[in-house]
Structures are given as structure tokens and as C-alpha cells.
Amino acid sequence: MSQVLLIEDHQTVRDGLQLALTRQGHTVDAVATGEQGLERLRAASSDVVVLDLMLPGMDGFEVCRRIRQLGDLPIIMLTARNDDMDVVAGLEAGADDYVVKPVQARVLEARIRAVLRRTGGESRRTGGERSGLEEHGALTIDRAALVVSKGGLPVSLAPTELRLLLELAQTPGQVLSRQQLLEAVWEHGYLGDSRLVDACVQRLRAKIEDDSSAPVFIQTVRGFGYRFGPL
């Protein structure tokens, strides 16, 4: 049973999602504002946060950034429209996935289960046949311990960022399409949203590259996808 923190200001939506997720076996703590959500996180642990972007007072983007400062808790954001700027801004703020309103409870529940599997550190494809310590220049990946370091210093990665790095580093030099990465990391088995991949790559580069504008480890192959280096 997982603990879900739902931050949604619209009472009808909040009550409906709380009821639906509870019926699916989750324990749901539902609040109406970002400030209340942050207070709950400081007082008690949660497994995943479902966060509406359009909140009164502190908006969802700022709440997302503050949650990221607290730790690597998975965040699924709710957006009232499939607006490119809102979605990209939310992903860049640190969200792991998103669902467009009106929310279908079965879709949200599937996304929650997927992000919880990623957080649980299941090796599955990302573990692959390779395990143990890997050295890629200054970057060291310990697959067994799920620890990444650069130049001997630990690198703090959110669960989705770590899964993405493990997937790319599994086949150095091989180009992986965005759709391949969506299926492997986000478990989106349909034609998914490449913005999830691009935003996560951007966050990952900011943490492991010396210069994210001239990446060495995660290289873009224009028109195809991404390749892990250095070659």
C-alpha cells in the first residue's frame, strides 16, 4: 500500500481522485494548497505527490521546486490543459510525469504505479545484464547500490533521472530514440510524449556534465534521440 499526497484546490476533483485512488488500495492525504502540502511532507512521509499546477497562493511550479529541495520524492503533476509551456515548465521544475485534466482515475493510477516501480529500484531493463561498478571517465555508476558519483563526489539524482542514466549507460555509443526511453524508463507503452525525455535529460545534464550546453556524457543525435558517451 502506498502513501499518496494529493495537492488539488478544486474540491470536487480532489474528493473524486481521493476516493478513486483509495479504492485502488492507496492511502491518500488530500490538501487544497501548496503550503499545506509542504507542511504535510515535513510532518510525515509520502511515496508520491500528485500536484496540481494551478493552485491559489503558491503555484504548483514553486511547490514542485521546493519538494525537489526537500528530496527525491516522485512528483506527478496535473495540468488543466496540454499547454507546451506549462508542461515543459513543470517538468523542468522537477516533475517526473504529468496527466492532463480532466483526469481519468485509471490513467493517474497507472502513472502512480509506474513511478512507484521506478522509485522501488526495480532493475528490470535498466539493470540489464550489466551490474556492479562502471566507470565512464569522471563518472562512476554503481548499479548494485544505485549510486552515482562524479570525480569521487556523490551526485544526487531523482529516481527518474537515475533510471534514465542507467538505461542510457547500459549501451554506450548506441543511439536510443525518445520512444525507446519512454517505454523503458516511464513505461509508456504507447506513442508517448518526448517532452518527458527531453526535460529529464536537461535536468540530468545539469547534474553530471561540466557544461550542459556542451555535453560529454549524454549527447543528442539530432532527429534520432540520445547516446551515452564519452565515446
C-alpha positions, -999 to +999 in steps of 0.1 A: +000+000+000+014+034-010+010+068+006-001+094-019-001+132-011-027+149-034-024+187-037-055+199-056-075+231-048-107+221-066-128+202-040-148+181-064-117+169-083-098+164-050-126+143-035-131+123-066-094+114-070-090+107-033-120+082-035-108+066-067-072+061-055-083+048-021-104+022-039-073+012-057-055+005-024-036+037-019-037+058+013-044+093+002-037+125+021-055+153+002-049+190+008-060+222-011-029+244-012+008+241-018+016+255+016-005+227+032+012+201+011+047+212+021+037+211+058+024+176+054+056+165+037+077+179+066+054+162+091+050+128+075+065+107+047+048+101+014+056+078-015+045+100-043+030+135-048+002+143-072+004+180-077-020+204-095-001+232-112-028+259-109-030+264-072-040+295-052-012+313-034+020+293-041+016+278-075+024+242-084+057+252-101+071+267-069+057+238-049+075+214-072+108+232-069+105+232-031+097+195-029+128+189-050+148+208-025+135+185+003+145+153-016+138+130-045+101+122-039+084+113-072+060+140-085+032+136-110+017+170-120-018+177-130-023+204-157-056+218-168-045+220-204-020+203-227-001+236-229+035+232-240+049+260-218+031+248-187+041+212-193+078+220-200+080+244-171+066+218-147+090+191-160+119+215-157+109+223-121+114+186-113+082+167-120+086+131-132+054+128-152+021+146-159-016+140-165-039+164-184-072+173-169-099+162-169-081+134-151-091+098-157-086+080-125-074+048-142-047+068-161-035+086-130-034+053-110-014+037-138+011+066-137+014+063-099+021+026-101+047+031-128+065+059-109+065+038-077+080+009-096+108+032-107+113+045-072+114+010-058+146+005-077+135-025-098+164-034-121+143-049-149+156-034-181+177-007-165+197-032-146+200-054-176+228-080-177+253-054-165+258-049-128+283-036-104+307-007-107+310+011-140+335+039-148+328+063-176+356+089-174+349+110-143+315+095-139+311+063-118+279+043-117+273+016-090+243-003-103+241-026-073+239+003-048+221+027-072+248+053-065+263+078-090+294+099-083+315+123-104+351+129-096+346+109-063+317+131-052+282+118-049+256+130-074+220+133-061+196+121-087+158+118-086+145+083-093+135+090-129+168+108-136+187+077-122+166+053-143+173+074-174+210+074-168+211+037-161+192+030-193+215+052-215+247+039-198+237+003-204+247+006-241+274+033-245+277+046-280+242+033-290+215+058-300+182+053-282+151+070-295+129+090-273+102+064-277+125+036-266+134+057-235+098+064-227+090+027-228+120+017-207+120+045-181+085+058-179+068+026-190+047+044-216+038+016-240+020+039-265+033+068-286+043+089-257+054+125-250+090+132-259+089+163-236+092+139-207+125+126-220+139+160-231+132+177-198+147+148-178+178+148-200+181+186-193+179+181-156+203+151-157+229+171-178+228+199-153+239+174-126+265+153-144+280+175-171+308+201-166+290+222-193+254+212-200+255+232-232+284+210-245+275+176-231+300+148-230+280+120-213+246+125-228+248+135-264+219+145-287+217+128-321+195+152-339+165+135-355+171+102-337+175+105-299+203+103-273+236+085-270+257+079-239+294+088-241+322+095-238+330+076-269 
